[in-house]
Amino acid sequence: MNLTVLQVFYAVFSGVIEGFAIANELIPYGSPFLALFCLAPLYMALHKSNSYKESFVIFFIQVLTVHLISSYWLANFHGFAAFTLGASAAGTAFQGGLMGILAFAYPSTIKKNKKLEEKSGTDCYFLFKKMLWFTCIWVLFEYEKSVGAMGYPWGTLSMAAYNWKIFTQIADLTGVYGITFMYALFSCLFAEGIELIPSNARQRALNHYRQALAFTFALFAAAGLYGIIQTLMPRTPEKYFNAVLVQQNVDPWETGDKDSIEISKKLTDEGINSFQKEGKDTDLVVWSEGVLSKNFPGARFFYSRFPEEEPLQQYIAKKQVPFLIGGMTKVNNKKRHFANSAILFDREGSYSGFYSKIQLVPFAEKIPFYENPLMNLFMKKVVGFDSTLTSGFQYVLFKVPLKTHIPELPPLDTGHKLFESIELDRTGLANQDKTNLYINGAAPNPDTYLSFTTPICFEDAFPSVCRNLYKMGSELFLNITNDSWSKTRSAEIQHFIVASYLATEFRTTLVRCANSGYTVILDPAGKTVAGLPLFEQGVLSQSIPIYARKNTIYAMYGDWFVVIITLFVLSYLLYVLYGIWQPYLLKKLKGSKTAVIIIPEENDEDVIAPEPKPITDSAAEKNSKKTAKTSVGKKSSKTAKTSALNKEQAGKTTVKTESKAKAPAKTTEKVSKKTGAKATKIGAKITGKKETPTKARKSK
């Protein structure tokens, strides 16, 4: 491996630019402008690599740099800083290195003649193929690191693109990976432009660069036009939902349940009173993730007595409003499986049920392979992390009644089958049960309740989880989260940015209730409706607009864009493998071929026998050095034996000919009519014995 200092510099420089393009303490919401160029140095370093090892190393360095700059706040995670930050950094960087190996698959196949064709401009697609390959690999990398049990969808180009919302609106078509594709492609274009500056490129090569430039800008223009349409499109709410969102700004790891509950109760009173002053009723009160530490369902008895001054259950019953509160559940007592959950209380304060977090934070909430005894021992003795949470076992749709809008007449066009029959009985009377469907409606009035789902904390960054929640009939995503332990503004904003794409992808309202921020409400275009400052106690009382559900392309088909890119990459890899095996296959086929030689018949006119390709027979060559000059074709095994027995006579023997002609010495000579000479076997040793003429013989 001959990794140069310049390549290492390029990799680090690329990581630094991308790290600062993502939301940080200096640039709170990130820089889309820096995101356009951040991968250019990595692209250049890749094409200076000479091996798969070099490519692995430069990708490893770049990804590690981005992770350490953008996610350094993981070091504040509850005393397990070295493990949480270190394990996530090493794992993410290793994933990047593996994708670096894949990225080198195309540059490794570029031959010198192809590079000459590129410089001369004869291959009009060479430049675009290089750019497209790198772009597709980077999309696959961000997808691969963002999904599954080990997924960590932070440190991505889509996070850096947040501020330019007209380009992020395509998320309802392609998900965030369409955004990544555009920005990565621009970085490749910029890098190719830099490479053209010092070179004496021919005019045709410059024309091909202009074509790539035109394609990239056309892509951005189309995305921008679509974004403008979606941003300016008028959307009329179907109903409103009055919610009180409580931001305690209390770290539950540092304070107990009593302080968290008392602060939350005080802020709740402020929020409900705010609605009452406006003449509105509260539909739901939301407290953030992790407020209650006791395990449900058993804790329902505990909180009927705690806090002592005014128990939680009694407080909720006094307010006569349903509550949604983050807490813990024990889902399997025997195996001691605990889950991070959102717990619903009815207006009397009674425990109603829960939804448990399915996507847990790796190396924080859940330790991979923790059930393995060796991993368990390592975590307890070395890391000191002796507990882990378990993933939720089901998707849950919550429904709460709305007090704001209850029409007198229910709509009769909801809940009915597409094909129905209305029949009278034998006496001519109606079936009253069926008739009631056409009086009171076939389903509950959708304007009288709200159906919502509650992705918890980290889950709002996983469309795969939220897509299943949305399919259940969710009209709104209500996320509860707690990032107070991070103690950094950049961590809070990064989490908000990742979550914000849910609103765009599904064209629905997104509500976030956070412990320390960012508590916020977004409309289906991703625009902020209302929010609270970070790291401050506060309450947000808001009439939240609810829009008609839409089945976006992304909601229906998920990550179809990534599937197409994956198929493209796999197709090329198969092509590369075929190119590697092709010489071996051809060699095998060549060894099994049989050549057919046409021998002219006597009296044939103007027939020219094809000259066979000479094949060296080393054994015959050693045994017949003197007669090698007279040999024309491949020696047959029979002739070789004859030649070996008569090697001394072969050089002295002369060919007896017919009276008017001699037999031809070469197969390319024309057979004369006058000679009537008989054709002899091509490639055979000429002996004194005459051959019987034949039309064709096979020479192996």
C-alpha positions as CSV (number, residue, x, y, z in Angstrom):
1,M,0.0,0.0,0.0
2,N,1.5,3.3,-1.1
3,L,-0.9,5.7,0.6
4,T,0.4,9.3,0.1
5,V,0.2,12.2,2.5
6,L,-1.9,14.1,0.0
7,Q,-4.5,11.4,0.0
8,V,-4.7,11.4,3.8
9,F,-5.0,15.2,3.7
10,Y,-7.8,15.0,1.2
11,A,-9.7,12.5,3.3
12,V,-9.4,14.6,6.5
13,F,-10.2,17.8,4.7
14,S,-13.3,16.3,3.2
15,G,-14.4,15.1,6.7
16,V,-13.8,18.5,8.2
17,I,-15.9,20.3,5.5
18,E,-18.8,17.8,5.9
19,G,-18.6,18.0,9.7
20,F,-19.0,21.8,9.6
21,A,-21.7,21.5,6.9
22,I,-23.8,19.6,9.5
23,A,-25.4,21.6,12.3
24,N,-22.8,22.5,14.9
25,E,-22.1,25.1,17.6
26,L,-20.7,27.6,15.1
27,I,-23.3,27.1,12.3
28,P,-26.5,26.1,14.2
29,Y,-28.5,24.7,11.3
30,G,-25.6,23.7,9.1
31,S,-24.4,25.0,5.7
32,P,-25.9,23.5,2.5
33,F,-23.3,25.5,0.6
34,L,-20.4,23.6,2.2
35,A,-22.3,20.4,1.6
36,L,-22.1,21.0,-2.1
37,F,-18.3,20.7,-2.1
38,C,-17.5,18.5,1.0
39,L,-17.0,15.2,-0.9
40,A,-14.8,16.6,-3.7
41,P,-11.5,16.0,-1.9
42,L,-12.6,12.4,-1.1
43,Y,-13.5,11.9,-4.7
44,M,-10.1,13.1,-5.8
45,A,-8.3,10.9,-3.2
46,L,-10.2,7.8,-4.4
47,H,-9.0,8.3,-8.0
48,K,-5.5,8.7,-6.8
49,S,-5.7,5.3,-5.0
50,N,-3.8,2.3,-6.4
51,S,-5.4,-0.5,-4.4
52,Y,-8.5,-1.5,-2.4
53,K,-6.5,-1.1,0.8
54,E,-5.9,2.6,0.1
55,S,-9.5,3.2,-0.8
56,F,-10.6,1.5,2.5
57,V,-8.2,3.7,4.5
58,I,-9.2,7.1,3.0
59,F,-13.0,6.3,3.4
60,F,-12.3,5.2,7.0
61,I,-10.5,8.4,7.8
62,Q,-13.1,10.6,6.2
63,V,-16.1,9.0,7.9
64,L,-14.3,8.9,11.3
65,T,-13.5,12.6,11.0
66,V,-17.2,13.5,10.2
67,H,-18.4,11.4,13.1
68,L,-16.0,12.9,15.7
69,I,-16.8,16.5,14.6
70,S,-20.6,16.1,14.3
71,S,-21.4,13.6,17.1
72,Y,-18.8,14.5,19.7
73,W,-21.6,15.1,22.2
74,L,-22.1,11.3,22.5
75,A,-19.2,11.6,25.0
76,N,-21.8,13.1,27.5
77,F,-23.9,9.9,27.5
78,H,-24.5,9.0,31.1
79,G,-20.9,8.2,32.1
80,F,-20.3,5.7,29.3
81,A,-18.6,8.3,27.0
82,A,-15.6,6.2,25.9
83,F,-17.8,3.3,25.0
84,T,-20.7,5.1,23.4
85,L,-18.6,7.6,21.3
86,G,-15.7,5.2,20.7
87,A,-17.8,2.2,19.7
88,S,-20.1,4.3,17.4
89,A,-17.1,6.0,15.8
90,A,-15.2,2.8,15.2
91,G,-18.3,1.0,13.8
92,T,-19.3,3.9,11.5
93,A,-15.8,4.4,10.2
94,F,-15.5,0.6,9.5
95,Q,-18.7,0.8,7.5
96,G,-17.3,3.7,5.6
97,G,-14.1,1.7,4.9
98,L,-16.1,-1.2,3.5
99,M,-17.9,1.1,1.1
100,G,-14.5,2.5,0.1
101,I,-13.6,-0.9,-1.1
102,L,-16.8,-1.0,-3.1
103,A,-16.1,2.5,-4.5
104,F,-12.7,1.4,-5.9
105,A,-14.4,-1.3,-8.0
106,Y,-14.9,1.1,-10.9
107,P,-11.5,3.1,-10.7
108,S,-9.7,-0.3,-10.6
109,T,-11.1,-1.2,-14.0
110,I,-10.0,2.0,-15.7
111,K,-7.1,1.1,-18.1
112,K,-4.5,3.4,-19.5
113,N,-6.2,3.5,-22.9
114,K,-9.5,4.6,-21.2
115,K,-7.7,7.4,-19.5
116,L,-6.2,8.5,-22.9
117,E,-9.7,8.3,-24.4
118,E,-10.9,10.5,-21.5
119,K,-8.3,13.1,-22.2
120,S,-8.8,13.1,-25.9
121,G,-12.6,13.2,-25.5
122,T,-13.4,10.1,-27.6
123,D,-15.3,8.4,-24.8
124,C,-18.2,10.8,-24.2
125,Y,-19.6,8.9,-21.2
126,F,-16.4,8.3,-19.3
127,L,-16.6,11.4,-17.1
128,F,-20.3,10.9,-16.2
129,K,-19.7,7.2,-15.4
130,K,-17.0,8.1,-12.9
131,M,-19.3,10.7,-11.2
132,L,-22.3,8.4,-11.2
133,W,-20.5,5.5,-9.7
134,F,-19.1,7.5,-6.7
135,T,-22.5,9.2,-6.2
136,C,-24.3,5.9,-6.1
137,I,-21.8,4.4,-3.7
138,W,-22.1,7.4,-1.3
139,V,-25.9,7.0,-1.4
140,L,-25.6,3.4,-0.5
141,F,-23.2,4.2,2.3
142,E,-25.6,6.7,3.9
143,Y,-28.4,4.2,3.6
144,E,-26.5,1.3,4.9
145,K,-25.3,3.3,8.0
146,S,-28.9,4.6,8.7
147,V,-30.9,1.4,8.7
148,G,-31.2,-1.7,10.8
149,A,-30.5,-2.5,14.5
150,M,-27.1,-0.8,14.2
151,G,-28.4,2.2,12.2
152,Y,-27.1,5.7,13.1
153,P,-28.6,8.2,10.6
154,W,-26.5,11.1,11.8
155,G,-23.6,12.7,9.8
156,T,-25.4,12.7,6.4
157,L,-25.6,15.1,3.5
158,S,-29.3,15.4,3.9
159,M,-28.8,16.9,7.4
160,A,-26.5,19.5,5.9
161,A,-29.1,20.4,3.2
162,Y,-31.8,21.4,5.7
163,N,-31.6,25.2,5.3
164,W,-32.3,25.1,1.5
165,K,-35.8,23.7,1.8
166,I,-36.8,24.0,-1.8
167,F,-34.3,21.3,-2.6
168,T,-35.4,19.0,0.3
169,Q,-39.0,18.8,-0.8
170,I,-38.2,15.8,-3.1
171,A,-38.1,13.7,0.1
172,D,-41.8,12.8,-0.5
173,L,-40.6,11.1,-3.7
174,T,-37.2,9.6,-3.0
175,G,-36.7,10.0,0.7
176,V,-33.6,11.8,2.0
177,Y,-31.4,9.7,-0.4
178,G,-32.5,11.7,-3.4
179,I,-31.1,14.8,-1.6
180,T,-27.9,13.0,-0.9
181,F,-27.6,12.0,-4.5
182,M,-27.8,15.6,-5.8
183,Y,-25.3,16.9,-3.3
184,A,-22.8,14.1,-3.9
185,L,-23.1,14.4,-7.6
186,F,-22.3,18.2,-7.4
187,S,-19.2,17.4,-5.3
188,C,-18.0,15.0,-8.1
189,L,-18.7,17.7,-10.7
190,F,-16.6,20.2,-8.7
191,A,-13.7,17.8,-8.3
192,E,-13.7,17.0,-12.1
193,G,-13.6,20.7,-12.8
194,I,-10.6,21.1,-10.6
195,E,-8.8,18.3,-12.4
196,L,-9.4,20.0,-15.7
197,I,-7.9,23.3,-14.8
198,P,-4.1,22.3,-14.9
199,S,-4.5,20.0,-17.8
200,N,-4.4,20.8,-21.5
201,A,-7.7,19.1,-22.1
202,R,-8.9,18.9,-25.7
203,Q,-12.1,20.7,-26.7
204,R,-14.1,17.4,-26.8
205,A,-13.2,16.7,-23.2
206,L,-14.3,20.1,-22.2
207,N,-17.6,19.6,-24.1
208,H,-18.2,16.4,-22.1
209,Y,-17.6,18.2,-18.9
210,R,-20.1,20.8,-20.0
211,Q,-22.6,18.0,-20.6
212,A,-22.1,16.7,-17.0
213,L,-22.4,20.3,-15.8
214,A,-25.7,20.8,-17.6
215,F,-27.1,17.5,-16.3
216,T,-26.3,18.3,-12.7
217,F,-27.7,21.8,-12.9
218,A,-30.8,20.5,-14.6
219,L,-31.3,18.1,-11.8
220,F,-31.0,20.9,-9.2
221,A,-33.4,23.0,-11.3
222,A,-36.0,20.3,-11.5
223,A,-35.8,19.7,-7.7
224,G,-35.9,23.4,-7.0
225,L,-39.0,23.9,-9.2
226,Y,-40.7,21.0,-7.5
227,G,-39.8,22.4,-4.1
228,I,-41.2,25.8,-4.9
229,I,-44.5,24.3,-5.9
230,Q,-44.7,22.2,-2.7
231,T,-43.7,25.1,-0.5
232,L,-46.2,27.6,-2.0
233,M,-49.0,25.0,-2.4
234,P,-52.0,26.1,-0.2
235,R,-53.0,23.4,2.3
236,T,-56.3,23.7,4.2
237,P,-56.5,21.9,7.6
238,E,-59.4,19.5,8.1
239,K,-59.5,19.9,11.9
240,Y,-57.5,21.3,14.8
241,F,-56.0,19.5,17.8
242,N,-55.4,21.5,21.0
243,A,-52.3,20.1,22.7
244,V,-50.2,21.2,25.7
245,L,-46.6,20.3,25.1
246,V,-44.4,20.4,28.3
247,Q,-40.6,21.1,28.1
248,Q,-39.3,20.4,31.6
249,N,-35.6,21.0,30.9
250,V,-34.8,18.5,33.7
251,D,-32.4,15.7,33.2
252,P,-34.2,12.6,34.7
253,W,-30.8,11.0,35.3
254,E,-29.9,13.8,37.7
255,T,-33.3,14.3,39.4
256,G,-35.9,11.9,40.6
257,D,-39.5,11.4,39.6
258,K,-40.8,13.8,42.2
259,D,-39.0,16.9,40.7
260,S,-39.8,15.9,37.1
261,I,-43.5,15.5,37.9
262,E,-43.8,18.6,40.0
263,I,-42.2,20.8,37.3
264,S,-44.3,19.1,34.6
265,K,-47.5,19.7,36.6
266,K,-46.7,23.4,37.1
267,L,-46.1,23.9,33.3
268,T,-49.2,21.9,32.5
269,D,-51.3,24.3,34.6
270,E,-49.9,27.2,32.6
271,G,-50.7,25.6,29.3
272,I,-54.3,24.6,30.2
273,N,-55.0,28.1,31.6
274,S,-53.6,29.6,28.4
275,F,-56.2,27.7,26.4
276,Q,-59.0,28.5,28.8
277,K,-58.3,32.2,28.4
278,E,-58.8,31.8,24.6
279,G,-62.1,29.9,25.3
280,K,-60.6,26.6,24.1
281,D,-60.5,23.1,25.7
282,T,-57.4,21.0,25.9
283,D,-57.5,17.7,24.0
284,L,-54.2,16.2,25.2
285,V,-51.3,17.0,27.5
286,V,-47.9,15.6,26.5
287,W,-44.9,15.1,28.7
288,S,-41.6,14.2,27.2
289,E,-39.6,10.9,27.1
290,G,-38.4,9.4,30.4
291,V,-40.4,11.5,32.9
292,L,-41.7,8.4,34.8
293,S,-39.0,5.9,36.0
294,K,-41.2,3.2,37.5
295,N,-42.2,0.3,35.4
296,F,-45.7,-0.1,34.1
297,P,-48.2,-1.7,34.3
298,G,-47.3,-2.4,37.9
299,A,-46.5,1.3,38.5
300,R,-50.1,2.3,37.9
301,F,-50.6,1.6,41.7
302,F,-47.5,3.4,42.6
303,Y,-48.5,6.7,40.8
304,S,-52.0,6.5,42.4
305,R,-50.1,7.4,45.7
306,F,-47.1,9.3,44.4
307,P,-46.2,12.2,44.8
308,E,-47.6,12.2,48.3
309,E,-48.9,15.8,48.2
310,E,-51.0,15.2,45.0
311,P,-50.6,11.8,43.3
312,L,-50.2,11.8,39.5
313,Q,-53.4,9.9,38.9
314,Q,-55.4,12.3,41.1
315,Y,-53.9,15.3,39.3
316,I,-54.9,14.0,35.8
317,A,-58.4,13.2,37.0
318,K,-58.8,16.8,38.3
319,K,-57.8,18.2,34.9
320,Q,-60.2,15.9,33.0
321,V,-57.8,15.7,30.1
322,P,-56.0,12.6,28.6
323,F,-52.2,12.6,29.2
324,L,-49.4,11.0,27.1
325,I,-46.2,10.6,29.2
326,G,-42.9,9.0,28.6
327,G,-42.0,6.2,31.0
328,M,-40.9,2.6,31.4
329,T,-42.6,-0.8,31.0
330,K,-41.7,-4.3,32.1
331,V,-42.7,-6.4,29.1
332,N,-41.4,-9.7,30.4
333,N,-41.0,-10.1,34.1
334,K,-39.3,-13.6,33.9
335,K,-36.6,-12.4,31.5
336,R,-36.5,-8.9,33.0
337,H,-37.1,-7.2,29.7
338,F,-37.7,-3.5,30.1
339,A,-38.9,-1.1,27.4
340,N,-38.8,2.7,26.8
341,S,-42.5,3.6,26.3
342,A,-45.1,6.2,25.7
343,I,-47.9,5.6,28.2
344,L,-51.5,6.9,27.7
345,F,-53.7,7.9,30.6
346,D,-57.4,8.6,30.2
347,R,-59.1,11.7,31.6
348,E,-59.6,10.0,34.9
349,G,-55.9,9.3,35.2
350,S,-56.3,5.5,34.6
351,Y,-53.5,3.6,32.8
352,S,-54.8,2.8,29.3
353,G,-51.9,1.2,27.5
354,F,-48.5,1.9,25.9
355,Y,-46.3,1.9,22.8
356,S,-42.7,0.7,23.3
357,K,-39.8,2.0,21.3
358,I,-38.8,-0.4,18.6
359,Q,-35.6,1.3,17.2
360,L,-33.2,1.5,20.1
361,V,-29.9,3.5,20.2
362,P,-27.0,1.1,19.6
363,F,-24.3,1.0,22.3
364,A,-26.5,3.2,24.5
365,E,-30.0,1.9,25.0
366,K,-29.2,-1.6,23.6
367,I,-26.0,-3.5,23.4
368,P,-25.7,-5.7,20.4
369,F,-25.5,-9.4,21.2
370,Y,-26.0,-8.6,24.9
371,E,-27.6,-12.0,25.4
372,N,-24.3,-13.7,24.5
373,P,-22.6,-14.6,27.8
374,L,-19.2,-13.4,26.7
375,M,-20.6,-10.0,25.6
376,N,-22.6,-9.8,28.9
377,L,-19.4,-10.5,30.9
378,F,-17.4,-7.9,28.9
379,M,-20.1,-5.2,29.4
380,K,-20.3,-5.8,33.1
381,K,-16.6,-6.2,33.9
382,V,-14.9,-3.9,31.4
383,V,-17.5,-1.2,30.4
384,G,-19.6,-1.3,33.6
385,F,-22.8,-1.2,31.6
386,D,-24.9,-3.9,33.2
387,S,-28.4,-3.3,31.7
388,T,-30.0,-3.0,28.3
389,L,-33.5,-2.3,27.0
390,T,-35.6,-4.5,24.8
391,S,-37.3,-3.4,21.6
392,G,-41.0,-3.0,21.4
393,F,-43.1,-5.8,20.1
394,Q,-45.9,-4.0,18.2
395,Y,-46.9,-0.8,16.4
396,V,-49.6,1.2,18.2
397,L,-52.2,3.7,16.9
398,F,-53.6,6.1,19.6
399,K,-57.0,7.7,19.3
400,V,-58.2,10.6,21.5
401,P,-61.5,12.5,21.3
402,L,-61.5,16.2,20.1
403,K,-63.5,18.7,22.0
404,T,-63.0,21.5,19.5
405,H,-65.2,20.4,16.6
406,I,-68.1,17.9,17.0
407,P,-70.6,18.4,14.2
408,E,-74.2,17.5,14.8
409,L,-74.6,15.3,11.7
410,P,-72.0,12.7,11.1
411,P,-70.8,12.2,7.5
412,L,-72.6,9.3,5.8
413,D,-69.9,8.7,3.2
414,T,-67.3,7.2,5.6
415,G,-66.8,3.6,6.5
416,H,-69.0,2.1,3.9
417,K,-68.0,-0.8,1.6
418,L,-67.5,-0.1,-2.1
419,F,-70.2,-2.6,-3.0
420,E,-73.2,-2.9,-0.8
421,S,-76.8,-4.2,-1.1
422,I,-79.9,-3.0,0.7
423,E,-82.5,-5.7,1.1
424,L,-86.0,-5.9,2.6
425,D,-87.1,-9.1,4.3
426,R,-89.9,-11.4,3.1
427,T,-92.6,-9.2,4.7
428,G,-91.2,-6.1,3.0
429,L,-89.6,-4.6,6.1
430,A,-86.1,-3.0,6.4
431,N,-83.2,-4.5,8.3
432,Q,-82.8,-1.8,11.0
433,D,-79.1,-2.5,11.7
434,K,-78.3,-1.8,8.1
435,T,-80.6,1.2,7.9
436,N,-78.8,2.7,10.9
437,L,-75.6,2.8,8.7
438,Y,-77.5,5.3,6.5
439,I,-78.7,7.3,9.5
440,N,-75.8,7.5,11.9
441,G,-73.0,6.6,9.5
442,A,-71.0,3.4,9.1
443,A,-68.0,4.6,11.1
444,P,-67.2,7.0,13.9
445,N,-67.1,10.6,12.8
446,P,-63.4,11.3,11.9
447,D,-63.8,14.9,12.9
448,T,-64.5,14.0,16.5
449,Y,-61.2,12.2,17.2
450,L,-57.5,12.2,16.3
451,S,-55.5,9.2,15.3
452,F,-51.8,9.6,16.0
453,T,-48.7,7.6,16.5
454,T,-45.8,8.2,18.8
455,P,-42.2,7.5,17.6
456,I,-40.0,7.8,20.6
457,C,-36.8,9.8,20.6
458,F,-34.4,8.1,18.1
459,E,-37.2,6.6,16.1
460,D,-38.2,9.8,14.4
461,A,-35.0,9.5,12.4
462,F,-36.1,6.1,11.0
463,P,-38.7,6.3,8.2
464,S,-38.8,2.5,8.1
465,V,-40.4,2.5,11.5
466,C,-42.5,5.6,10.9
467,R,-43.8,4.3,7.6
468,N,-45.4,1.3,9.4
469,L,-46.9,3.7,11.9
470,Y,-48.3,5.9,9.2
471,K,-49.9,3.0,7.4
472,M,-52.0,2.3,10.4
473,G,-53.9,5.5,9.7
474,S,-51.9,8.0,11.6
475,E,-53.0,11.6,11.0
476,L,-50.1,13.1,12.9
477,F,-46.6,12.1,14.2
478,L,-46.2,13.0,17.9
479,N,-42.6,12.4,18.9
480,I,-41.5,12.5,22.5
481,T,-37.7,12.7,23.2
482,N,-35.1,13.5,25.7
483,D,-31.7,14.9,24.6
484,S,-31.0,16.8,27.8
485,W,-28.0,14.6,28.6
486,S,-26.1,15.8,25.5
487,K,-25.8,19.3,27.0
488,T,-25.1,20.8,23.6
489,R,-27.3,22.9,21.3
490,S,-25.9,21.1,18.2
491,A,-27.2,17.7,19.4
492,E,-30.7,19.1,19.9
493,I,-30.8,20.8,16.5
494,Q,-29.3,17.8,14.7
495,H,-32.0,15.5,16.1
496,F,-34.7,18.0,15.1
497,I,-33.3,18.2,11.5
498,V,-33.2,14.5,11.1
499,A,-36.8,14.2,12.4
500,S,-38.1,17.1,10.3
501,Y,-37.9,15.1,7.1
502,L,-40.8,12.9,8.4
503,A,-43.2,15.8,7.8
504,T,-42.0,16.2,4.2
505,E,-41.7,12.5,3.4
506,F,-45.3,11.8,4.5
507,R,-46.8,15.2,4.0
508,T,-48.2,15.2,7.5
509,T,-47.9,17.3,10.6
510,L,-45.0,16.6,12.9
511,V,-45.2,17.5,16.7
512,R,-42.1,17.1,18.9
513,C,-42.3,17.3,22.7
514,A,-38.7,17.3,24.1
515,N,-37.3,17.5,27.6
516,S,-34.9,20.3,26.8
517,G,-35.6,21.0,23.1
518,Y,-36.4,21.3,20.4
519,T,-40.1,21.3,21.1
520,V,-41.7,22.3,17.8
521,I,-44.6,21.8,15.4
522,L,-44.0,21.4,11.6
523,D,-46.5,21.5,8.8
524,P,-46.4,19.1,5.8
525,A,-43.9,21.2,3.9
526,G,-41.5,21.1,6.9
527,K,-42.1,24.7,7.8
528,T,-42.1,25.6,11.5
529,V,-45.5,26.5,13.0
530,A,-44.4,27.1,16.6
531,G,-41.6,26.2,18.9
532,L,-39.8,26.7,22.3
533,P,-36.3,27.9,23.0
534,L,-33.6,25.2,23.7
535,F,-32.6,24.4,27.3
536,E,-35.4,26.4,28.9
537,Q,-38.4,25.4,30.9
538,G,-41.6,26.2,28.9
539,V,-44.9,25.1,27.7
540,L,-46.4,25.3,24.2
541,S,-50.2,25.5,24.0
542,Q,-51.1,25.3,20.3
543,S,-54.1,24.5,18.1
544,I,-52.3,22.1,15.8
545,P,-53.6,21.9,12.2
546,I,-54.4,18.4,11.0
547,Y,-54.4,17.9,7.2
548,A,-55.9,15.1,5.0
549,R,-53.8,12.0,4.8
550,K,-51.8,11.7,1.5
551,N,-50.2,8.6,0.1
552,T,-46.9,10.1,-1.1
553,I,-44.6,8.1,-3.4
554,Y,-42.3,7.5,-0.5
555,A,-45.1,6.4,1.8
556,M,-46.3,3.9,-0.7
557,Y,-43.0,2.5,-2.0
558,G,-40.4,3.4,0.6
559,D,-36.8,3.4,-0.4
560,W,-37.4,2.5,-4.1
561,F,-34.7,5.0,-5.1
562,V,-32.1,3.1,-3.1
563,V,-33.3,-0.2,-4.6
564,I,-32.6,1.1,-8.1
565,I,-29.2,2.3,-7.2
566,T,-28.4,-1.0,-5.6
567,L,-29.4,-2.9,-8.7
568,F,-27.2,-0.6,-10.8
569,V,-24.2,-1.2,-8.6
570,L,-24.7,-4.9,-8.5
571,S,-25.1,-5.0,-12.2
572,Y,-21.7,-3.3,-12.7
573,L,-20.0,-5.6,-10.1
574,L,-21.3,-8.6,-12.0
575,Y,-19.9,-7.1,-15.2
576,V,-16.5,-6.6,-13.5
577,L,-16.5,-10.2,-12.2
578,Y,-17.3,-11.4,-15.7
579,G,-14.4,-9.4,-17.1
580,I,-12.1,-11.1,-14.5
581,W,-13.3,-14.6,-15.4
582,Q,-13.6,-14.1,-19.1
583,P,-9.9,-14.9,-20.0
584,Y,-10.1,-18.1,-18.0
585,L,-13.3,-19.1,-19.7
586,L,-12.0,-18.3,-23.2
587,K,-8.9,-20.3,-22.4
588,K,-11.0,-23.3,-21.5
589,L,-13.1,-23.0,-24.6
590,K,-10.1,-22.6,-26.8
591,G,-8.6,-25.8,-25.5
592,S,-11.8,-27.7,-26.5
593,K,-12.1,-26.3,-30.1
594,T,-11.7,-28.6,-33.1
595,A,-10.5,-27.0,-36.4
596,V,-11.8,-28.4,-39.7
597,I,-9.4,-28.2,-42.7
598,I,-10.7,-28.5,-46.2
599,I,-8.5,-30.6,-48.5
600,P,-8.9,-30.0,-52.3
601,E,-10.1,-33.1,-54.3
602,E,-8.2,-34.1,-57.3
603,N,-9.3,-32.2,-60.5
604,D,-11.0,-29.5,-58.3
605,E,-10.5,-26.2,-60.0
606,D,-9.1,-23.1,-58.4
607,V,-9.6,-24.3,-54.8
608,I,-7.5,-22.7,-52.2
609,A,-7.3,-24.6,-48.9
610,P,-7.2,-22.4,-45.8
611,E,-4.0,-22.2,-44.0
612,P,-4.3,-23.5,-40.5
613,K,-2.8,-21.7,-37.5
614,P,0.4,-23.5,-36.5
615,I,0.4,-25.0,-33.1
616,T,3.7,-25.9,-31.5
617,D,4.2,-29.5,-30.5
618,S,7.3,-29.5,-28.3
619,A,7.8,-33.2,-28.3
620,A,7.6,-33.5,-32.1
621,E,9.8,-30.4,-32.5
622,K,12.6,-32.0,-30.5
623,N,12.4,-35.3,-32.4
624,S,12.3,-33.7,-35.9
625,K,14.5,-30.6,-36.0
626,K,15.6,-31.3,-39.6
627,T,12.1,-31.7,-41.0
628,A,10.6,-28.7,-39.1
629,K,10.9,-26.4,-42.2
630,T,8.8,-28.7,-44.3
631,S,6.0,-28.9,-41.7
632,V,3.0,-26.5,-42.4
633,G,0.2,-27.3,-39.9
634,K,-0.4,-29.1,-36.7
635,K,1.1,-32.6,-36.5
636,S,-1.3,-35.3,-35.8
637,S,-0.3,-37.9,-33.3
638,K,0.0,-40.6,-35.9
639,T,2.3,-38.5,-38.2
640,A,4.4,-37.5,-35.2
641,K,5.1,-41.1,-34.4
642,T,6.0,-41.8,-38.1
643,S,8.3,-38.8,-38.1
644,A,10.1,-40.0,-34.9
645,L,10.8,-43.4,-36.4
646,N,12.1,-42.1,-39.8
647,K,13.8,-38.9,-38.6
648,E,17.0,-39.8,-40.4
649,Q,15.3,-40.7,-43.7
650,A,12.9,-37.7,-43.6
651,G,15.5,-35.2,-44.6
652,K,16.8,-37.3,-47.5
653,T,13.5,-38.5,-48.9
654,T,12.2,-36.7,-51.9
655,V,8.7,-36.5,-53.0
656,K,7.8,-38.5,-56.0
657,T,5.4,-36.6,-58.1
658,E,3.1,-37.4,-61.0
659,S,4.5,-37.0,-64.5
660,K,3.2,-33.5,-65.1
661,A,3.2,-31.8,-61.6
662,K,4.7,-31.8,-58.1
663,A,2.5,-31.9,-55.0
664,P,2.1,-28.4,-53.6
665,A,4.5,-27.5,-50.7
666,K,2.0,-25.0,-49.2
667,T,-1.7,-25.2,-48.9
668,T,-2.2,-21.7,-50.2
669,E,-1.1,-22.6,-53.8
670,K,-3.7,-23.2,-56.4
671,V,-4.3,-26.8,-57.6
672,S,-3.5,-27.0,-61.3
673,K,-5.9,-28.7,-63.7
674,K,-3.0,-30.1,-65.7
675,T,-1.1,-31.8,-62.9
676,G,-4.1,-33.7,-61.5
677,A,-2.0,-34.0,-58.4
678,K,-3.5,-35.7,-55.3
679,A,-3.9,-33.5,-52.2
680,T,-1.9,-34.7,-49.3
681,K,-2.7,-34.2,-45.6
682,I,-1.9,-30.7,-44.4
683,G,0.7,-30.5,-41.8
684,A,1.8,-34.1,-42.2
685,K,5.4,-35.1,-42.6
686,I,6.2,-35.9,-46.2
687,T,7.4,-39.5,-46.5
688,G,8.1,-41.7,-49.5
689,K,4.7,-43.3,-48.9
690,K,1.7,-41.9,-50.8
691,E,-1.4,-40.7,-48.9
692,T,-5.0,-41.7,-49.9
693,P,-6.7,-38.4,-50.9
694,T,-9.7,-37.3,-48.8
695,K,-12.0,-34.3,-48.9
696,A,-11.6,-33.3,-45.3
697,R,-9.6,-34.2,-42.2
698,K,-9.8,-33.0,-38.7
699,S,-6.8,-31.8,-36.8
700,K,-7.0,-31.5,-33.1
